[in-house]
Amino acid sequence: MAGLLGAYAMFEQVIFSPHARTKLEVLRRHGFGIEEKEVVDVVRRPDKVIKGGKGRFIAQTVYNERHLIRVIYEARGKIAFVVTFYPAKRERYEG
């Protein structure tokens, strides 16, 4: 896991898919007001990174006492392409 953090935590650019941009607005309307910068910070400085499906990666960081933010992205050289992200209950992914 430490290898994934070192290899993928530093990107020159983070680009959001149209779906990920829409997700910012949807979550805001539902009272989970996460900002774009916070998602970028998860990609650049995650607490944990795991390999996902389709060659993608999942970065996660503690958001508050109850939630993590999980970001699914593709590493494209020095660019991270954010496919989607979501808040998740900490107890589901920690432990």
MIDOSE-1310 file (N, C-alpha, C; in nm, 2 decimals, decimal comma, always signed):
residues 95
magl	+0,08/-0,12/+0,00/+0,00/+0,00/+0,00/+0,09/+0,13/+0,00; +0,19/+0,13/+0,08/+0,28/+0,24/+0,08/+0,34/+0,27/-0,06; +0,36/+0,16/-0,14/+0,41/+0,18/-0,27/+0,31/+0,26/-0,36; +0,18/+0,22/-0,34/+0,08/+0,29/-0,42/+0,07/+0,44/-0,38
lgay	+0,09/+0,47/-0,25/+0,08/+0,61/-0,21/+0,20/+0,68/-0,27; +0,31/+0,63/-0,27/+0,43/+0,70/-0,33/+0,42/+0,71/-0,48; +0,36/+0,61/-0,54/+0,36/+0,61/-0,69/+0,25/+0,70/-0,75; +0,14/+0,71/-0,67/+0,02/+0,78/-0,73/-0,03/+0,90/-0,66
amfe	+0,03/+0,94/-0,55/-0,02/+1,05/-0,47/+0,01/+1,18/-0,53; +0,11/+1,19/-0,61/+0,15/+1,33/-0,66/+0,12/+1,34/-0,81; +0,03/+1,42/-0,85/-0,01/+1,45/-0,98/+0,00/+1,59/-1,01; +0,05/+1,63/-1,13/+0,06/+1,77/-1,17/-0,08/+1,83/-1,20
qvif	-0,17/+1,74/-1,24/-0,31/+1,79/-1,27/-0,41/+1,69/-1,23; -0,53/+1,74/-1,18/-0,64/+1,65/-1,15/-0,76/+1,70/-1,23; -0,81/+1,61/-1,32/-0,92/+1,65/-1,41/-1,05/+1,57/-1,36; -1,16/+1,63/-1,36/-1,29/+1,57/-1,32/-1,37/+1,53/-1,45
spha	-1,42/+1,41/-1,44/-1,51/+1,37/-1,55/-1,64/+1,45/-1,53; -1,72/+1,46/-1,64/-1,85/+1,52/-1,63/-1,94/+1,46/-1,51; -1,93/+1,33/-1,49/-2,01/+1,27/-1,39/-1,96/+1,32/-1,25; -1,83/+1,33/-1,23/-1,77/+1,37/-1,10/-1,81/+1,52/-1,08
rtkl	-1,82/+1,60/-1,18/-1,86/+1,74/-1,16/-2,00/+1,75/-1,12; -2,09/+1,67/-1,18/-2,23/+1,66/-1,14/-2,24/+1,61/-1,00; -2,16/+1,52/-0,96/-2,17/+1,46/-0,83/-2,15/+1,57/-0,72; -2,06/+1,67/-0,75/-2,04/+1,78/-0,65/-2,17/+1,85/-0,62
evlr	-2,24/+1,88/-0,73/-2,37/+1,95/-0,71/-2,48/+1,86/-0,64; -2,48/+1,73/-0,68/-2,58/+1,64/-0,62/-2,56/+1,63/-0,47; -2,43/+1,61/-0,43/-2,40/+1,59/-0,29/-2,43/+1,72/-0,21; -2,40/+1,84/-0,28/-2,43/+1,96/-0,21/-2,58/+1,98/-0,19
rhgf	-2,66/+1,94/-0,29/-2,81/+1,95/-0,27/-2,86/+1,86/-0,16; -2,79/+1,75/-0,13/-2,83/+1,66/-0,03/-2,76/+1,68/+0,10; -2,70/+1,80/+0,12/-2,64/+1,84/+0,24/-2,50/+1,79/+0,27; -2,44/+1,74/+0,17/-2,30/+1,69/+0,19/-2,21/+1,78/+0,10
giee	-2,18/+1,90/+0,15/-2,12/+2,00/+0,07/-1,97/+1,99/+0,07; -1,92/+1,89/-0,01/-1,78/+1,88/-0,03/-1,74/+1,96/-0,15; -1,62/+2,03/-0,14/-1,57/+2,12/-0,24/-1,47/+2,04/-0,34; -1,46/+2,09/-0,46/-1,37/+2,03/-0,56/-1,23/+2,02/-0,50
kevv	-1,18/+2,12/-0,43/-1,05/+2,12/-0,37/-1,03/+2,00/-0,28; -1,13/+1,97/-0,20/-1,12/+1,86/-0,11/-1,11/+1,73/-0,18; -1,17/+1,71/-0,29/-1,16/+1,59/-0,37/-1,02/+1,58/-0,43; -0,97/+1,69/-0,48/-0,83/+1,70/-0,53/-0,73/+1,66/-0,42
dvvr	-0,75/+1,71/-0,30/-0,66/+1,68/-0,19/-0,66/+1,53/-0,16; -0,78/+1,47/-0,17/-0,78/+1,32/-0,15/-0,69/+1,25/-0,25; -0,70/+1,29/-0,37/-0,61/+1,23/-0,47/-0,47/+1,26/-0,45; -0,43/+1,38/-0,41/-0,29/+1,42/-0,40/-0,23/+1,37/-0,26
rpdk	-0,32/+1,36/-0,16/-0,27/+1,33/-0,03/-0,36/+1,23/+0,04; -0,38/+1,11/-0,01/-0,47/+1,02/+0,04/-0,41/+0,95/+0,17; -0,51/+0,90/+0,25/-0,46/+0,82/+0,37/-0,43/+0,68/+0,32; -0,50/+0,64/+0,21/-0,49/+0,50/+0,16/-0,53/+0,50/+0,02
vikg	-0,46/+0,42/-0,06/-0,49/+0,40/-0,20/-0,49/+0,25/-0,22; -0,59/+0,20/-0,29/-0,60/+0,06/-0,33/-0,63/+0,05/-0,48; -0,59/-0,06/-0,54/-0,62/-0,09/-0,68/-0,77/-0,12/-0,69; -0,84/-0,06/-0,79/-0,98/-0,09/-0,81/-0,99/-0,17/-0,94
gkgr	-1,11/-0,18/-0,99/-1,13/-0,25/-1,12/-1,09/-0,16/-1,24; -1,08/-0,23/-1,35/-1,06/-0,16/-1,48/-0,93/-0,07/-1,48; -0,83/-0,11/-1,40/-0,70/-0,04/-1,40/-0,71/+0,09/-1,32; -0,82/+0,11/-1,25/-0,84/+0,24/-1,17/-0,79/+0,22/-1,03
fiaq	-0,78/+0,33/-0,96/-0,74/+0,34/-0,82/-0,85/+0,40/-0,74; -0,85/+0,37/-0,61/-0,94/+0,42/-0,51/-0,86/+0,49/-0,40; -0,86/+0,62/-0,39/-0,80/+0,69/-0,29/-0,90/+0,73/-0,18; -0,86/+0,72/-0,06/-0,96/+0,76/+0,05/-0,89/+0,83/+0,16
tvyn	-0,97/+0,92/+0,22/-0,92/+1,00/+0,33/-1,03/+1,02/+0,43; -1,00/+1,03/+0,55/-1,10/+1,06/+0,66/-1,15/+1,20/+0,63; -1,29/+1,21/+0,63/-1,35/+1,34/+0,60/-1,40/+1,41/+0,74; -1,46/+1,33/+0,82/-1,51/+1,37/+0,95/-1,52/+1,25/+1,04
erhl	-1,57/+1,26/+1,16/-1,58/+1,15/+1,25/-1,66/+1,03/+1,20; -1,75/+1,05/+1,11/-1,83/+0,94/+1,06/-1,80/+0,90/+0,91; -1,74/+0,99/+0,84/-1,72/+0,96/+0,69/-1,58/+0,96/+0,64; -1,56/+0,89/+0,53/-1,44/+0,90/+0,45/-1,49/+0,96/+0,32
irvi	-1,40/+1,01/+0,24/-1,42/+1,04/+0,10/-1,34/+0,94/+0,02; -1,41/+0,87/-0,07/-1,34/+0,78/-0,16/-1,35/+0,83/-0,30; -1,23/+0,83/-0,37/-1,22/+0,89/-0,50/-1,17/+0,78/-0,60; -1,25/+0,75/-0,70/-1,21/+0,65/-0,80/-1,15/+0,73/-0,92
year	-1,02/+0,70/-0,95/-0,96/+0,78/-1,06/-0,87/+0,69/-1,14; -0,83/+0,74/-1,26/-0,74/+0,68/-1,35/-0,61/+0,76/-1,35; -0,50/+0,69/-1,34/-0,37/+0,75/-1,35/-0,33/+0,76/-1,49; -0,32/+0,88/-1,55/-0,28/+0,90/-1,69/-0,15/+0,98/-1,69
gkia	-0,04/+0,91/-1,66/+0,09/+0,98/-1,65/+0,09/+1,07/-1,53; +0,11/+1,20/-1,56/+0,11/+1,30/-1,45/-0,03/+1,36/-1,42; -0,13/+1,30/-1,48/-0,27/+1,35/-1,47/-0,35/+1,24/-1,40; -0,43/+1,28/-1,30/-0,53/+1,20/-1,23/-0,67/+1,24/-1,29
fvvt	-0,74/+1,14/-1,35/-0,87/+1,16/-1,41/-0,97/+1,11/-1,31; -1,04/+1,20/-1,24/-1,14/+1,15/-1,14/-1,27/+1,11/-1,21; -1,30/+0,98/-1,20/-1,42/+0,92/-1,26/-1,54/+0,95/-1,17; -1,53/+0,93/-1,04/-1,63/+0,96/-0,95/-1,58/+0,96/-0,81
fypa	-1,66/+1,00/-0,71/-1,62/+1,00/-0,57/-1,75/+0,99/-0,49; -1,73/+0,95/-0,37/-1,85/+0,94/-0,28/-1,81/+0,94/-0,13; -1,90/+0,99/-0,05/-1,88/+0,98/+0,09/-1,91/+0,84/+0,13; -1,84/+0,78/+0,23/-1,87/+0,65/+0,28/-1,85/+0,64/+0,43
krer	-1,93/+0,56/+0,49/-1,92/+0,54/+0,64/-1,78/+0,48/+0,67; -1,72/+0,54/+0,77/-1,59/+0,49/+0,81/-1,59/+0,35/+0,85; -1,69/+0,31/+0,93/-1,69/+0,17/+0,98/-1,69/+0,06/+0,87; -1,74/+0,10/+0,75/-1,74/+0,00/+0,64/-1,60/-0,02/+0,58
yeg	-1,51/+0,08/+0,58/-1,38/+0,07/+0,51/-1,26/+0,07/+0,61; -1,28/+0,10/+0,73/-1,17/+0,10/+0,83/-1,18/-0,02/+0,92; -1,07/-0,06/+0,97/-1,08/-0,16/+1,07/-1,00/-0,28/+1,04
